Amino acid sequence: MSYDALLVLSFGGPESREDVLPFLRNVLRGRNVPEDRMLEVAEHYYHFGGRSPINDQNRALIAALETELEQHGPQLPVYWGNRNWTPYLADTLQQMKDDGVKKALAYVTSAFSSYSGCRQYREDIIAARAKVGEGVPEIDKLRVFFNHPGFIAPMTEHVQTALHKLPASVRGQAQVIYTAHSIPTSMAQGSKYVTQLEESCRLISGALGRTGDTLAYQSRSGPPSQPWLEPDILDYLRKVKATGSHPAVVIAPVGFTSDHMEVLYDLDTEAADLCNELQFPMVRASTVGNHPRFITMIRELINERVDPTAPRRFLGNLGSGLDVCAVDCCPAPQRPATAKPAVST
């Protein structure tokens, strides 16, 4: 199949203090969210000067991808569009149209299937194409990659590195706590999000010859009346410390592909502060970021769509996933009348 460009599609994030509230209003557009709750989330960004790291990380990812494609092919220009901040997706599609792009593949910075991590991006593409109008390029999304060896191997390496940063006296009994963004249980029930996360965790710990590791969730942002995936990472850390079941932990944010705001604030700030308070040894493992094997993985995902005879690589028993999702897959959750924002940056 012929493609003439690659689109990197991401969430977006503010790049200055002045950007924070306009960015959050973009995220919350159409939702009945009280101002005070939006301001609460804004403080997370102000803690880091109002600049989310996600945009710089995407710039670095694109630079690495351009080098990878130039050296190994296919020779595709790389474009970048965001859901909630500049460069906006519709503006990017307009630029692609102006450049003569007819058909492109989209790499979405999410490894797992859920409404916010998969279907909503497909809806974003549909809306942006409609806004640009006649002549807009066709966009095909690359499949999810939760069990691709190019994702599992770098995460395994990073978890192993983190374990070796623990004191030798506690390393052997330490537990690895994998984390992912919590989502409403109604969203989780309509997707394979939890199943895929559990498989990624199993594959990583299995590669390290480990047992007894676990999955927790972070960044819950819904009201108490709405069920979200649990356990929360902070609650789980308190439990492990109180029971003495493990003398130390490694926190591995498997649900995120880069060290963006929710990793920096929820893990490197809140979880780290809690562990210091509890006098509980903790090391946070890196995300895959721009690991060379991960960049090669994206090229492999492109190749398997360009060339139907190319191998579809995956580990475990859940298969490689679909190229084209079902129309009714990963439905949106039912939202309460007021909801605290879920911000994945």
N, C-alpha and C positions, 0 to 999 in steps of 0.2 A: 504494500500500500504506500502511496506517495504522500509525504508530508514535506512542507517547506519551512517550518519553524518550530521552536519549542517555547511554550509559555510557562513560566514559573508563577504559580498562583498561590498567594498567601493571605494572611489575615490583615497585616498592616499594623502600624503602631506609630505613636507620636514621636517627633524628633526634637521637641523643645517643650518647655513648660507651657508656653502659649498654645501648643497644639493639643494638650491633654483633654480639656473639656470639649472642644469641637470633635476630637476623635471619639470620645466616649459617647457623645450625642449621635454620632454616626452608628456606633455599635448598637445603641439602644433605640434607634429610630423605629417607631411603630409600637413600642412597648411602654406600658404604663409603669414607669419606674420612678419612685420619689427622688427628688433632687439630692436629699441627704445621703441616699445610698450611692448615687453616682459620685458624690464628693468623697465618700469613703474609699471607693476604688481609686479615685484620682490621687489620693495620698500615697498609694503604692508607687505611682509614677513620680510624684514629687520627691519621694525618698531617693530616687536616682536622678534628680535634676530634670525630670519630665521627659527624659529620652528613653524610649524602649530600645533594647538592643536588637530587636527582630529585623529592622531594616538593614542595619550594617551586616548582620549575619546573612541575610538574603543576597546582599551585594557580593559578599565573599563567596557564597554558594554559586552565584551566577558566574563569577570570574573563574572559579574552579571548573564549572561545567563547560564554559567556553573553551578552556584549555583542553579538557578531556575530549570534547567533540572535534576540535581542530586536529588533535593528534591521532585520534582513532576513528573518527566518523561516527555517525553520519554528519555531514557538514550542514548544520542547521544554525541559523541565528537564534539567539536566546532573548526573549522578551520577558518583562516582569509586570504583573498587575496584582493589585491588592483588593480585598473586599472593603476595607474600612478607612484607608488612608492612601495618600499619594505614593506611588503612581496608581491611580484608580484603574480598575479592570476595563471599564468602558473606554477610557482614554487610551489605554494600551491597545485595545482592539482597533480603535480608530487609527492609531499609528501603524499597526500591522496591515490594515486595509490600504492605507496610503502607500505602504512599502510594497504592495503587491502580493502579500501573503494570502494564499487561498485556503490552505488546510494546515492546522497545527496540532501538535500534541500538547497536553497540559500536565505538568508535574505539580501536584498539590502537596504542600508541606505538612502532610498528615499521613501516618502509616496505617491508620485503623478506620474501620467502617462505623460511622455514626451519622446522625443528621448533620451536626455542625462540622464534622471532619470530612464528609464526603458529599452527601446529597445537596447540602446547602451551597457548596461550591459549584455543583452542576447547575443549580438554580441561578447562581450568580452569573454563570456563563450565558445562560439563556436570556437573562434580563439585560446583560451588557450587549449581547449581539442584537437584541431588539432595539436597544437605544442607538446603536451605530447604524443599523438599517442595511439597505441593499449593498451587496458587495462585501459584507463583513466575513472574515474567514470562518470556516467550520473548525470546531475545536473538539478533539477527542481526549478524554481524560485517561491518563495512565492508571493501571490497576494499583490497588493497595499492596503494601510490601512488608507487612508485619512479620512474615516468616521467610523473607528473602535472605539468603546467606550474606548479602551485602549490607543488610541491616543488623542481623544477629551477630555477625563476627565482630564489627566495631563495638557494639554494646558489650559483648563478652569481654573484649579487650579492656574496655573502660571500667567494667565492674572488677575485673582482676586487678587492675592498677589501683583502684580505690581500696580493695581489700588489703593490698600490700602497704598502704599508707597507715593502716591501723597498727597499734603496738603488737608486737609478736605474741605478747602474753594473752591477748584477747582475740586474736585473729581467727584462731581455729574454731571458736564457739560463736563467732559473730553471725548475725543474720543479715541477709540482703533483703531490703524492703524496696520492691519496685513501686513506682508511683505513676499515676496517670491522672488526667483531669477528670474530676467527678462530673457526672452528668445526671439529669433526672432519670429515675428508674424507668419512667415511661418511654424515654428516648432509648435507653439501653435495651429494653424489652423488644423494641422494633428493629434492632440491628444485631450484628455479630461482634459488637465492641468488646464486651467482657470476654467472650470466647477467644477472640483474637489476642487480646492482652494476656490472658492466661497462657496461651500457647507461646507467645514471645517470651514470657518469663520462664516457662518450662524449658524452652530451647536454650536460653542463655545459661540458666543454672545447670542444665544437663551438660552443656559444653564444658562447664567448670567442674563437673563431677560433684555438684552440690545437691543437698536435699534440705528441706525445712525452711526454704525462703518463702516470701509471701508477697501479695499485691495489696497496696493501699491506695487511697485516692487523696487528691489535694485540690485546692482552689474551688471548693464548693461555693456556689454563689446564689443559691435559691433560698427562699424563706423557710423557716422551720416546718411549716405545714406541708411542704412539698418534699416527698421522698427523693433523695439523691443516693448515688452509690456510696457505700461505706466499706471499710472503716476509714475515717479521716486520718491522715498521716500523723497529725499532732496527738490525737487521741490514742493512736496505736503506739507511738513512742512512749507515752506516759504508761501505757499498759505493760509494755515490755520491761521498762525500767522498774515498775512496781512489782512485777512478778519475778524479776530476776532471771527470766528464761534465756536471755542472751546478755553477755557483758558489753557488747558493742554492736553497732549496725553500720551498714552501708546503704545509703539511699540512692537508688538508681532510677531517674526519671525516664522510664522506657516509653512513656506516652508522648514524649516531646522529641522533636528532631533537632532542636537547638536550645541553647541556654538563654531563652528569652525571659520576659518580665516575670512570668509566674514561677519559673525555676529560680530566678535570682531572689524574688521576694519571699515566696512561700517556702522554699527550701533553704536557700543560702542565708536568709534573714530569719524568718519565723522559726523554722525547724532547728536551725543552728542555734538560735538564742535559747530555745527550749532545752536542747541537749546540753548547752553550757550550764543552764540553770539546774538541770538534773544531774550534772556531772556524769554524763553518759557519752562515752566516746562515739563519734559519728564522723563518717567521711561521705561526701556526696560524689557519686560517679558522674563523669561527663556524659552529655548526650552525644549522638553520632556526629553532629556538627558537619564539618567538611572533611571528615575522614576520607582518605583516598579510596578505600574500598566502597564507601557509601556513594561517592561520586561516580565510580565505575558502575555501581548498581543502577543508578539513574540512566546511564548510557545503555545498560543491558535491557532495561524496561523499554527504552525507545526502540532498540534493535528488534525486540520480539514483536513490536507492533508494525515496524517497517517491513520485516522479513518473517512471514509466517512459519518458516522452517527453523528459525532461531530457537534455541532451548528456552523453556520457561522455568526458571530456577526457583526452588522453594525447599524448605525444610519441614519435617514433621508430616502430619497426616491430614491437614486441612486443605491441601491443594493450593493452586496458585491464584485463585480468585478469578473473577470475571473481568473481561475488558469493558463490557457494557453492562451497567447495573440495571436491574429491573426497574420499571417505571415507579413501582410502589415501594421500593426499598428504603430503609432508614427514614421512616416518617418523622416529622417534627413532633416534639413533645407537646402535650397540652399545657399551656402556660397559665399560672394563676393570675389574678387581676393585677397584682404587684409582684415584681420579681427583681431580685438583685442581679446585676449584670454578670454574665459569664464572659470573661475577657481573656482570650487565648493569645497573648502576645509575649 
